[in-house]
Amino acid sequence: MASVARAVLGKLAGLALTLFLASLLVFFSRFLVPGDPLAFLLRGRKPSPEAVALVTEQYGLNLPPWQQYLHWMGGMLTGDFGRSMQYRQDVSEVLLDRLPVTLGLVIMAGLLITVFGLAAGILAALKRGTWVDRTVVVTLTAFGAIPSFVAAIAFIALFAVQLGWFPSFGSGEGFADTLRHLVLPSAALALVYVVLIGKVTRSSMVEQLDREHVEVATSRGLKRASVVRRHVFRNALGPILTVSGMLVAGLLVSSSIVESAFGLSGVGSLLVQSVDRLDFPVVQALVLLVVTVFVVLNAIVDLIQPLIDPRLAAGAGAR
């Protein structure tokens, strides 16, 4: 029990340190970006010195960088992400308006990745060496070479323009209409990651199928489905979970391309617009959000892996 507590505390300490270093990098990197946020705020106007001083003070641009960082971090910890320069409202309000679309997109894409990625990997592993295995591997390899924006264009041309099955633009209104609008974007977003999960699943399961304990379980007369479920798939989950933890952050970043292609008002398209317009408060909040999601999910994966594979917990205890 003590070893488990030490492991959890170690993970939490590493998590806190990683987020602190990431916050430093995210905040101070804006001083390396060409362009003056004050010039964007004034939009080419020639205001009075008093107006310039007022805007500078309102956004904290008159403070030294280290004071700006402390003020920014204090706000982050209390849910105050600053004020958007392009929307003239709190960043938290801007994010909350856009977040539901991106969450729906990521969740639907995650479901597609889980279902089709795992199914393809499991099928290929159980049929390894056959034409089924070769077909799955070749298909995954071919799909893996298709970028998200190319998949988006192809899906729009085929399923929206030619067949008319799904809409190609906008987020829709109401739950059912929103789901219908998210089908093509989520499929385009999930395609590359289905390939990754499928290949990792196949590789991990093939490795487990060659283990001695699987042969012993099979020789004892256990049903193949039971052997696969209890001795193969469960032990193969470690690498799959590790990759899955990294995929969520990748989905958040890749969503910007898909949202722009399908005209979705989500967080991804907001990030692109904010970078283009030098809206530093929004960019900093979004980048730190993605980093936080990535680090937290990977910490959770590291903590639950010993629950899935007791051998990892035993190894940690032995040390």
Buried (B, 14 or more C-beta within 10 A) or exposed (E): EEEEEEBEEEBEEEBEEBBEEBBEEBBEEBEEEEEEBBEBBBEEEEEEEEEBEEBBEEBBBEBEEEEBBEBBBEBBEEEBBBBBBBBEEBBBEBBEBBBBBBBBBBEBBBEBBBEBBBBBBBBBBBBBEEEEBEEBBEBBEEBBEBEBBEBBEBBBEEBBEEEEEBBBEEBBEEEEEBEBBBBBBBBBBBBBBBBBBBBBBBBBBBBBBEEEEBEEBBEEEBEEEEBBEEBBBEBBBBBBBBBBBBBBBBBBBBBBBBBBBBBBBBBBBBBEBBBEBBBBBBBBBBBBBBBBBBBBBBBBBBBEBBEBBEEBBEEEEEE
